[in-house]
Amino acid sequence: MSRSNIAKTSLVLLSLGALASPLQAAPASPLLAMAGSWSGGGTLTTSDGMQEQLRCRAKYDVDGTGAELRLSLKCASASYNFDLTSDVEYRGGAISGAWTEASRNASGTISGRATGDRVEAAARGNNFSADLSLTTRGGKQSVSIRPQQSNVTAVSLALARH
């Protein structure tokens, strides 16, 4: 084999080795797709079967890496208002953080998983617990909140980025 062919073969093998290297870039954080301002509406359902229409505004401040997110969510219906803030960290698929709801003076922790376009989490506090699902696809976001031990049994939102 000529010196030139050995050099080319070595370069090809080095290139293939670099592609298989464990130092490849980690996938982007799913929280990055949530950044920005959103608005829309949905339905709040109570334990007696009553449903009310909600109007909501959300703002997600996400750091440049997608490792940290700050949420501000305000919703109102004829009988209910809520003003939620949360700070969440994303590490290797897991999310964790804290939340506060100002109108009911409630707070607690949030934990769960974020993969692809979906977040599945549990919010827990002294006066409130709920399971959350959130899906972000392009400029649309769907949110499902399922409180436990509350007269509100479900909140379903459809938000659009603006």
Secondary structure, 3 states (H helix, E strand, C coil): CCHHHHHHHHHHHHHHHHHCCCCCCCCCCHHHHHCEEEEEEEEEEECCCCEEEEEEEEEEEECCCCCEEEEEEEEECCCCEEEEEEEEEEECCEEEEEEEECCCCEEEEEEEEEECCEEEEEEEECCCEEEEEEEEECCEEEEEEEEECCCEEEEEEEEEEC
